[in-house]
Amino acid sequence: MTAGKQKLYLLDYGAGNVRSLLNAVERIGYNIEYIKSASDFDKADKIIFPGVGAFGYAMLALRAKGFIEPLKSFIASGRPLMGICVGMQVMFNGSDESPEEPGLGIFEGRVKCFDCTTKAVPHMGWNSAQVVHKDNERAAAAPNVSENDRYYFVHSYGVPFTTAGSQPQFVHTATRYGDETIISSVWRGNVFGTQFHPEKSGESGLALLRSFIESDLVRPTAQDNILATEHIRDALSVRVIACLDVRANDQGDLVVTKGDQYDVRVSASEGGDVRNLGKPVDLAKRYFDEGADEIAFLNITSFRNLPFKDTPMLEVLRQASRCIFVPLTIGGGVRDTIDPDGQHVWSAVQVAGEYFRSGADKVSIGSDAVYAAERYWQRITDGMEPLDGTTAIEQIAERYGRQAVVISVDPRRIYVSSPGDANGHHTIKTTTPGPNGEKYCWYQCTVKGGREGRDTDVRQLVTACAALGAGEILLNCMDRDGTNSGYDLELVADVKAAVSIPVIASSGAGRPEHFSEVVDKTGVEAVLAAGIFHRCEVPIAAVKDHLFEHGTPVRLAAKSTDTI
């Protein structure tokens, strides 16, 4: 059967962003339908099975829908199946993430958690996938995983790779992250799976999806020339992220804006309207074409006067996910919400779910994270269990995985003459003295877009949010925002030392050297900028070329060869 005439189906069990996969398949010229009932398995010629979130939730959802036995029968029939991320993990015997839930048992092995004492967890970013079998017969028939490209990984659990025992019989590629090596793709007979996300891996990922759709996917049985673990390299890139602050202007049009210290309006002499730097989808598409590793939309007004289902950001995400195939983060309004009519109440996890179904891969939580952290520490003070499952962070992480939860932090410096003057807050000795020569400062967390300070310091916030289940910290700095003077290295280093989850450095970049400086001096996993990209003062390609020449692992822009 030709690829164009085959019936391609998507197995969605309700766990997050599958819109991007649907859009990716359509982008390469094919149609795909959803499996809605057990009877649809019999109609399918090929199935793609994406998964996000927790292993246990995936298995429970499959069981609740009556999909487990039809899925096993589909595999037994010899028709091709491709699993993605958790969709690959559930093919194994089980996972330490959900010990009580057995997997499908298609492959021997168990999913294990990464060691967070030696590296940041989740494993988040663009890494290589190295083919472990080197015979020509297998290479000719293999799905198109290129060792010269990088693919997008985002997970806290993986299946360890070892050349001992029977495991190499089904391993296709392996990937190293720090001191651990995991299976990054499996292939046996008609079953193929990837730990990484092809639909979020740019043109390389689209090429892989095309090869699955257009190939017969029958793997030869020869098992010679297995690549040893020590020859698999860690090629995780530092991510370069473009951030777009989105809000409505006075005419009601959505625009990308940017200001100094969060003031986004032009002067009264220029009209006083919201500064307009472009349309959200058009600008985001430009950044994708220029090689951005991720794109973040921050909804800085939350469109409070609209029913949530009608919020313009949902449509922005839908449109963006049709033409952008790297991860998308959305921030703003991720909290319990009541529509203006007072009738419809949306929980934070429902709000996040709508964002995911509209094309987002992560949600960013700001003010609500500060309130959650304050509650966390108050419960400890009161002698209570700090984790009770009621916060948005906990609920979203439980359903969609901690990698889907980003905490956006907006701190500002409070200078003090000595640590004793900080009312118990964590202080640093700064090389940038305060206005009265103060040599110490603490970083006060703010809410409501920086308009209100709280009696919570940045270290209290990030440690609490990491404990609650957040997967990443987006670290802004009100003092450096819009200054082009470089990142606040003292702040970034302090936060990076406090948590074992990835940290994104934000606020203050003005030239390419600022990006390499913050990576070298703090070890952050990602760097973010906004205004200098919007105004074309520093192109994304220039940042990446500089990082590459500096010796930093980076996924170069499409015009360049992707190598370390």
PLY file of the C-alpha trace (Angstrom):
ply
format ascii 1.0
element vertex 564
property float x
property float y
property float z
element edge 563
property int vertex1
property int vertex2
end_header
0.00 0.00 0.00
1.34 3.44 -0.90
1.90 5.92 1.89
-0.70 8.28 0.46
-3.50 5.70 0.56
-2.78 4.09 3.92
-4.97 4.84 6.91
-2.82 6.58 9.49
-4.18 6.94 13.02
-3.11 8.82 16.14
-3.59 7.15 19.53
-4.49 9.92 21.97
-5.34 8.96 25.54
-5.89 12.58 26.66
-2.52 13.48 28.14
-1.41 16.74 26.60
-0.26 18.30 23.37
-0.98 16.01 20.42
-1.94 18.92 18.17
1.72 19.42 17.28
2.01 15.84 16.05
-1.16 16.21 14.01
0.22 19.41 12.49
3.61 17.81 11.82
2.04 14.92 9.91
-0.08 17.33 7.89
2.99 19.50 7.27
4.72 16.62 5.46
1.64 15.98 3.34
-0.38 13.26 5.06
-3.69 12.99 6.84
-4.09 11.34 10.23
-7.22 10.43 12.18
-7.79 9.99 15.91
-8.47 6.61 17.44
-11.71 7.25 19.30
-12.77 3.70 20.15
-11.39 0.18 20.31
-12.91 -0.61 16.91
-10.69 2.02 15.24
-7.61 -0.18 15.72
-8.97 -2.54 13.08
-9.25 0.34 10.58
-5.65 1.52 10.96
-2.75 0.61 8.70
-0.27 2.49 10.90
-0.54 4.09 14.33
1.48 6.85 15.97
1.24 6.75 19.77
2.50 9.97 21.43
2.64 10.30 25.19
3.37 12.97 27.75
3.04 13.01 31.50
3.33 10.15 33.93
3.75 6.47 33.03
1.00 5.46 35.47
-1.48 7.98 34.12
-0.86 6.71 30.59
-1.50 3.09 31.53
-4.60 3.95 33.58
-6.00 6.03 30.71
-5.36 3.26 28.17
-7.08 0.77 30.44
-10.03 3.06 31.11
-10.59 3.51 27.38
-10.32 -0.22 26.71
-7.30 0.30 24.45
-4.72 -2.11 25.90
-5.84 -5.37 24.30
-6.67 -3.76 20.91
-3.23 -2.14 20.93
-1.51 -5.46 21.63
-3.55 -7.12 18.89
-2.58 -4.36 16.47
1.10 -4.97 17.21
0.67 -8.74 16.87
-0.90 -8.22 13.44
2.38 -6.90 12.06
1.07 -3.43 11.23
3.55 -0.62 12.04
3.38 1.29 15.32
5.46 4.30 16.40
5.55 5.32 20.06
6.84 8.72 21.21
8.21 9.57 24.70
5.82 7.94 27.21
4.34 6.19 24.19
7.69 4.38 23.94
8.15 3.92 27.68
4.88 2.03 28.18
6.13 -0.62 25.74
8.51 -1.80 28.49
7.74 -3.95 31.52
7.25 -1.09 33.95
8.54 2.18 35.34
9.89 3.34 38.68
7.71 6.42 38.17
4.60 4.28 38.78
5.81 0.99 40.30
2.30 -0.37 40.76
1.43 -0.10 37.05
2.74 -2.78 34.66
3.68 -1.72 31.15
2.74 -3.43 27.92
5.80 -5.71 28.05
6.60 -5.44 24.33
10.27 -4.92 25.22
12.28 -6.23 28.16
13.47 -3.55 30.55
12.34 -1.04 33.13
12.15 2.74 33.02
14.36 4.39 35.67
14.67 7.92 37.04
17.74 9.97 36.20
20.16 10.69 39.03
19.47 14.33 39.94
22.53 14.55 42.21
24.89 14.63 39.22
22.92 16.73 36.71
19.75 18.68 36.16
16.57 16.64 35.88
14.46 16.61 33.70
16.77 15.89 30.77
15.52 18.81 28.69
16.87 20.00 25.38
18.43 18.98 22.08
20.68 15.93 22.18
22.04 13.40 19.69
20.84 9.85 19.09
23.56 7.41 18.06
22.74 4.23 16.15
24.06 1.25 18.12
24.05 -1.30 15.25
26.44 -0.53 12.45
25.69 -3.15 9.76
24.70 -1.82 6.35
21.60 -3.99 5.95
19.99 -2.50 9.01
21.02 1.05 8.13
19.38 0.82 4.71
16.01 -0.20 6.20
16.09 1.98 9.33
13.81 4.87 10.17
15.64 8.09 9.41
17.37 8.93 12.72
20.39 11.02 11.75
23.45 10.91 13.98
24.46 14.33 12.66
21.30 16.00 13.95
19.90 16.76 17.37
16.43 15.88 18.63
14.35 17.37 21.40
14.25 15.41 24.67
12.17 16.30 27.73
11.87 13.58 30.39
12.88 12.64 33.92
12.75 8.87 33.35
14.45 6.68 30.74
15.44 3.10 30.02
19.14 2.52 30.79
21.22 1.30 27.85
23.60 -1.60 28.32
25.34 -3.93 25.90
24.80 -6.85 28.31
21.98 -9.37 27.95
19.30 -9.28 25.26
18.58 -5.56 25.25
20.60 -4.62 22.11
18.31 -6.81 19.98
15.70 -4.07 19.92
17.74 -0.93 20.68
18.08 1.34 17.65
19.79 4.40 19.14
21.27 5.42 22.49
21.84 8.84 24.01
24.14 9.99 26.77
23.07 12.55 29.33
25.79 13.43 31.80
26.95 10.21 33.46
24.05 8.05 32.22
23.22 6.44 28.88
19.64 5.69 27.90
17.81 4.05 25.03
16.63 6.88 22.80
14.86 4.74 20.20
13.75 1.14 19.86
12.98 -0.89 16.75
11.93 -4.50 16.44
9.88 -5.84 13.57
6.90 -3.56 13.07
7.36 -1.56 16.31
9.41 1.64 16.46
9.64 4.16 19.31
11.55 7.27 20.28
12.22 8.80 23.69
12.63 12.19 22.00
9.87 14.19 20.28
10.19 14.21 16.46
7.27 16.65 16.17
9.31 19.14 18.23
12.66 18.48 16.54
12.41 20.80 13.56
13.19 19.56 10.08
15.11 16.56 11.43
12.04 15.37 13.29
9.78 15.91 10.31
12.15 13.80 8.20
11.94 10.99 10.77
8.13 11.07 10.80
8.11 10.95 7.01
10.39 7.91 6.98
8.08 6.05 9.38
5.01 6.85 7.30
6.65 5.94 3.99
8.65 2.84 5.06
7.56 -0.78 5.55
9.32 -0.84 8.93
10.59 -4.42 8.93
13.82 -4.78 10.84
16.51 -7.29 9.81
17.58 -9.71 12.53
21.39 -9.38 12.31
22.93 -8.14 15.56
26.57 -7.45 14.74
28.80 -4.50 15.60
27.02 -3.12 18.63
28.29 0.29 19.70
29.79 0.22 23.21
28.41 2.54 25.86
31.68 4.45 26.23
31.49 5.53 22.57
28.13 7.29 23.02
28.74 10.99 23.62
26.76 13.57 25.55
25.78 16.18 22.96
23.14 18.09 24.93
22.94 21.64 23.61
22.50 24.86 25.50
19.07 26.05 24.39
18.55 29.52 22.94
14.97 30.62 23.58
13.07 33.50 22.03
10.45 35.06 24.32
7.44 37.05 23.15
5.47 39.23 25.59
1.97 39.34 24.14
-0.88 41.67 25.05
-3.72 43.63 23.50
-3.03 47.23 22.54
-5.54 50.05 22.93
-7.21 49.08 19.66
-7.74 45.50 20.85
-5.12 43.95 18.54
-2.68 41.36 19.88
0.90 42.60 19.62
4.33 41.51 20.76
5.70 44.17 23.06
8.70 44.86 25.26
9.65 47.53 27.75
12.26 48.57 30.26
11.57 47.35 33.80
8.21 46.03 32.53
6.88 49.39 31.21
5.56 48.46 27.74
4.03 51.78 26.66
5.73 54.36 24.48
5.98 57.96 25.69
2.96 60.25 25.69
4.55 62.27 22.87
4.51 59.11 20.74
0.89 58.34 21.50
1.23 56.41 24.74
0.00 53.12 23.26
1.47 49.69 23.88
4.80 49.32 22.09
4.17 47.18 18.98
7.05 44.98 17.82
5.06 42.66 15.58
2.32 40.06 15.37
2.82 37.04 17.69
2.58 34.20 15.16
4.54 35.99 12.43
7.37 36.85 14.81
7.45 33.37 16.33
7.60 31.82 12.84
10.57 34.06 12.05
12.38 32.80 15.14
11.68 29.18 14.24
13.12 29.78 10.77
16.17 31.48 12.33
16.92 28.45 14.53
15.38 29.18 17.94
15.40 26.05 20.09
12.19 27.00 21.88
9.66 29.80 21.78
7.84 31.22 24.81
4.66 33.26 24.65
4.00 35.24 27.84
0.46 36.57 27.99
1.13 39.65 30.11
-2.51 40.76 30.48
-4.27 37.36 30.64
-7.23 38.89 28.71
-9.26 39.02 31.89
-12.49 40.25 30.29
-12.97 37.24 28.05
-14.32 33.74 28.74
-11.31 31.49 28.94
-12.33 29.37 25.95
-12.33 32.56 23.88
-8.95 33.88 24.99
-6.95 35.00 21.92
-3.85 33.14 23.16
-5.54 29.81 22.41
-5.84 30.82 18.78
-2.25 32.13 18.76
-1.09 28.69 19.93
-3.23 26.88 17.35
-1.82 28.98 14.53
1.76 28.83 15.80
1.76 25.06 16.18
0.83 24.68 12.51
4.10 26.19 11.35
6.51 25.91 14.30
8.03 22.55 15.21
10.04 23.32 18.31
8.67 23.43 21.88
6.17 26.18 22.72
5.70 27.55 26.23
2.70 29.65 27.25
2.53 31.77 30.38
-0.15 33.98 31.88
-3.45 33.07 33.45
-2.46 29.53 34.51
-4.50 29.55 37.70
-8.06 28.89 38.86
-10.19 31.16 36.68
-13.82 32.29 36.61
-15.35 33.49 33.34
-16.83 37.02 33.37
-20.38 35.63 33.54
-19.47 34.09 36.89
-20.90 30.75 35.81
-17.94 28.81 34.46
-15.07 28.00 36.82
-11.83 26.69 35.33
-9.29 24.97 37.55
-5.63 25.63 36.82
-5.19 22.09 35.50
-8.13 22.62 33.11
-6.59 25.89 31.92
-3.29 24.09 31.32
-5.12 21.31 29.48
-6.69 23.79 27.07
-3.29 25.32 26.41
-1.77 21.89 25.75
-4.59 20.88 23.40
-4.11 24.16 21.55
-0.43 23.44 20.88
1.59 24.32 23.99
4.20 21.93 25.35
4.77 23.71 28.68
2.89 26.17 30.82
4.61 28.91 32.77
3.28 29.85 36.21
4.17 33.20 37.75
2.26 34.83 40.60
0.46 31.63 41.50
3.83 29.96 42.07
4.76 32.61 44.65
1.52 32.02 46.54
2.07 28.25 46.36
5.59 28.64 47.75
4.37 30.81 50.60
1.79 28.19 51.46
4.45 25.45 51.25
6.68 27.16 53.82
3.76 28.06 56.07
2.66 24.42 56.21
6.19 23.43 57.23
6.16 26.09 59.93
2.82 24.72 61.15
4.23 21.19 61.31
2.10 19.97 58.39
2.94 17.95 55.30
3.92 20.61 52.72
2.71 18.60 49.72
-1.04 18.12 49.78
-1.75 17.97 46.03
-3.85 21.13 45.93
-1.51 23.55 44.13
-1.58 24.09 40.38
2.06 22.97 40.20
1.32 19.61 41.82
-1.83 18.93 39.83
-0.41 19.82 36.43
2.81 17.90 37.09
0.89 14.82 38.22
-1.19 14.69 35.06
1.16 16.05 32.42
4.59 15.48 33.96
6.89 17.90 35.75
8.60 18.77 32.47
5.38 20.57 31.47
5.58 23.05 34.39
7.83 26.12 34.17
8.08 28.60 37.03
8.53 32.19 35.85
10.32 34.19 38.56
10.32 38.00 38.67
12.72 39.03 41.46
14.32 42.36 42.30
17.28 43.27 44.49
16.77 44.50 48.03
20.07 45.89 49.33
21.07 45.52 52.99
24.15 46.46 54.95
24.52 42.98 56.45
22.76 39.59 56.26
21.23 40.32 59.66
19.25 43.17 58.13
17.44 40.87 55.68
14.79 39.58 58.14
15.90 35.99 57.68
16.03 36.06 53.90
18.81 34.38 51.97
21.42 36.98 51.04
24.43 37.15 48.77
27.53 39.31 49.01
27.41 41.31 45.82
30.11 42.82 43.63
27.60 45.50 42.63
27.05 47.62 45.78
23.74 49.29 46.48
22.99 53.03 46.25
24.37 53.61 49.74
27.33 51.27 49.36
25.51 48.19 50.70
27.53 45.03 50.07
24.70 42.52 50.51
21.34 41.95 48.89
18.46 39.52 48.81
16.14 38.93 45.89
12.51 39.73 46.59
9.88 37.83 44.61
7.12 39.87 43.01
3.63 39.15 41.72
1.14 40.86 39.39
3.71 41.55 36.71
6.25 42.95 39.13
3.86 45.49 40.63
3.73 43.94 44.10
6.62 42.69 46.24
6.22 39.75 48.61
8.01 38.71 51.78
9.48 35.73 49.92
13.00 35.47 48.55
13.99 33.82 45.34
15.66 30.84 47.00
12.55 30.13 49.06
10.51 30.26 45.88
12.59 28.00 43.65
13.28 25.33 46.28
9.59 25.15 47.20
8.46 24.98 43.56
10.99 22.26 42.75
9.66 20.24 45.70
6.08 20.80 44.52
6.90 19.29 41.12
8.06 22.08 38.79
10.38 20.98 36.01
12.16 24.20 35.07
12.87 27.74 36.29
12.56 30.74 33.97
14.64 33.25 35.90
13.96 36.88 35.07
15.53 39.89 36.79
13.62 43.14 37.13
16.81 45.12 37.70
18.37 43.98 34.41
15.27 43.84 32.20
15.75 45.94 29.08
19.18 47.22 30.11
21.27 45.20 27.60
23.97 45.12 30.29
24.15 41.35 30.65
22.48 38.78 32.87
22.58 39.10 36.66
25.24 36.44 37.11
25.02 36.50 40.91
21.29 35.81 40.83
21.56 33.09 38.20
24.44 31.32 39.97
22.60 31.43 43.29
19.43 29.88 41.86
21.35 27.31 39.82
23.09 26.15 43.02
19.77 25.88 44.86
17.87 23.48 42.57
18.51 20.36 40.51
16.00 21.21 37.78
17.01 23.14 34.63
17.33 26.92 34.81
16.74 29.42 31.99
18.67 32.69 32.31
16.59 35.72 31.29
16.74 39.54 31.35
19.63 41.79 30.34
21.30 40.22 27.30
22.59 42.83 24.89
25.28 41.12 22.82
26.37 37.54 22.00
29.11 37.54 24.64
26.49 37.86 27.39
25.07 34.45 26.44
28.40 32.61 26.65
29.28 34.48 29.86
26.21 33.29 31.75
26.66 29.71 30.53
30.34 29.64 31.50
29.90 31.23 34.92
26.66 29.59 36.07
26.14 26.39 34.07
22.55 27.20 33.08
20.84 24.87 30.63
19.20 27.61 28.54
19.43 31.31 27.72
16.52 33.56 26.78
16.15 36.96 25.18
13.36 39.08 23.79
13.92 42.72 22.83
17.27 42.30 21.10
15.73 39.57 18.92
12.56 41.56 18.21
14.50 44.67 17.17
17.03 42.61 15.15
19.87 44.06 17.22
21.33 40.56 17.74
20.09 37.74 15.46
19.56 34.29 16.92
22.04 32.88 14.40
24.69 35.30 15.68
24.17 34.06 19.23
24.45 30.44 18.17
27.48 31.03 15.97
29.19 32.80 18.86
28.38 29.98 21.28
29.67 27.41 18.80
32.92 29.32 18.25
33.22 29.69 22.02
33.12 25.88 22.38
29.59 25.64 23.81
27.49 22.67 22.59
24.72 24.22 20.53
22.24 23.28 17.82
23.31 25.59 15.05
20.89 27.42 12.78
19.66 25.48 9.76
22.18 27.12 7.44
25.06 25.58 9.40
26.18 22.01 10.01
24.92 20.71 13.34
27.94 19.51 15.26
29.68 20.08 18.55
0 1
1 2
2 3
3 4
4 5
5 6
6 7
7 8
8 9
9 10
10 11
11 12
12 13
13 14
14 15
15 16
16 17
17 18
18 19
19 20
20 21
21 22
22 23
23 24
24 25
25 26
26 27
27 28
28 29
29 30
30 31
31 32
32 33
33 34
34 35
35 36
36 37
37 38
38 39
39 40
40 41
41 42
42 43
43 44
44 45
45 46
46 47
47 48
48 49
49 50
50 51
51 52
52 53
53 54
54 55
55 56
56 57
57 58
58 59
59 60
60 61
61 62
62 63
63 64
64 65
65 66
66 67
67 68
68 69
69 70
70 71
71 72
72 73
73 74
74 75
75 76
76 77
77 78
78 79
79 80
80 81
81 82
82 83
83 84
84 85
85 86
86 87
87 88
88 89
89 90
90 91
91 92
92 93
93 94
94 95
95 96
96 97
97 98
98 99
99 100
100 101
101 102
102 103
103 104
104 105
105 106
106 107
107 108
108 109
109 110
110 111
111 112
112 113
113 114
114 115
115 116
116 117
117 118
118 119
119 120
120 121
121 122
122 123
123 124
124 125
125 126
126 127
127 128
128 129
129 130
130 131
131 132
132 133
133 134
134 135
135 136
136 137
137 138
138 139
139 140
140 141
141 142
142 143
143 144
144 145
145 146
146 147
147 148
148 149
149 150
150 151
151 152
152 153
153 154
154 155
155 156
156 157
157 158
158 159
159 160
160 161
161 162
162 163
163 164
164 165
165 166
166 167
167 168
168 169
169 170
170 171
171 172
172 173
173 174
174 175
175 176
176 177
177 178
178 179
179 180
180 181
181 182
182 183
183 184
184 185
185 186
186 187
187 188
188 189
189 190
190 191
191 192
192 193
193 194
194 195
195 196
196 197
197 198
198 199
199 200
200 201
201 202
202 203
203 204
204 205
205 206
206 207
207 208
208 209
209 210
210 211
211 212
212 213
213 214
214 215
215 216
216 217
217 218
218 219
219 220
220 221
221 222
222 223
223 224
224 225
225 226
226 227
227 228
228 229
229 230
230 231
231 232
232 233
233 234
234 235
235 236
236 237
237 238
238 239
239 240
240 241
241 242
242 243
243 244
244 245
245 246
246 247
247 248
248 249
249 250
250 251
251 252
252 253
253 254
254 255
255 256
256 257
257 258
258 259
259 260
260 261
261 262
262 263
263 264
264 265
265 266
266 267
267 268
268 269
269 270
270 271
271 272
272 273
273 274
274 275
275 276
276 277
277 278
278 279
279 280
280 281
281 282
282 283
283 284
284 285
285 286
286 287
287 288
288 289
289 290
290 291
291 292
292 293
293 294
294 295
295 296
296 297
297 298
298 299
299 300
300 301
301 302
302 303
303 304
304 305
305 306
306 307
307 308
308 309
309 310
310 311
311 312
312 313
313 314
314 315
315 316
316 317
317 318
318 319
319 320
320 321
321 322
322 323
323 324
324 325
325 326
326 327
327 328
328 329
329 330
330 331
331 332
332 333
333 334
334 335
335 336
336 337
337 338
338 339
339 340
340 341
341 342
342 343
343 344
344 345
345 346
346 347
347 348
348 349
349 350
350 351
351 352
352 353
353 354
354 355
355 356
356 357
357 358
358 359
359 360
360 361
361 362
362 363
363 364
364 365
365 366
366 367
367 368
368 369
369 370
370 371
371 372
372 373
373 374
374 375
375 376
376 377
377 378
378 379
379 380
380 381
381 382
382 383
383 384
384 385
385 386
386 387
387 388
388 389
389 390
390 391
391 392
392 393
393 394
394 395
395 396
396 397
397 398
398 399
399 400
400 401
401 402
402 403
403 404
404 405
405 406
406 407
407 408
408 409
409 410
410 411
411 412
412 413
413 414
414 415
415 416
416 417
417 418
418 419
419 420
420 421
421 422
422 423
423 424
424 425
425 426
426 427
427 428
428 429
429 430
430 431
431 432
432 433
433 434
434 435
435 436
436 437
437 438
438 439
439 440
440 441
441 442
442 443
443 444
444 445
445 446
446 447
447 448
448 449
449 450
450 451
451 452
452 453
453 454
454 455
455 456
456 457
457 458
458 459
459 460
460 461
461 462
462 463
463 464
464 465
465 466
466 467
467 468
468 469
469 470
470 471
471 472
472 473
473 474
474 475
475 476
476 477
477 478
478 479
479 480
480 481
481 482
482 483
483 484
484 485
485 486
486 487
487 488
488 489
489 490
490 491
491 492
492 493
493 494
494 495
495 496
496 497
497 498
498 499
499 500
500 501
501 502
502 503
503 504
504 505
505 506
506 507
507 508
508 509
509 510
510 511
511 512
512 513
513 514
514 515
515 516
516 517
517 518
518 519
519 520
520 521
521 522
522 523
523 524
524 525
525 526
526 527
527 528
528 529
529 530
530 531
531 532
532 533
533 534
534 535
535 536
536 537
537 538
538 539
539 540
540 541
541 542
542 543
543 544
544 545
545 546
546 547
547 548
548 549
549 550
550 551
551 552
552 553
553 554
554 555
555 556
556 557
557 558
558 559
559 560
560 561
561 562
562 563
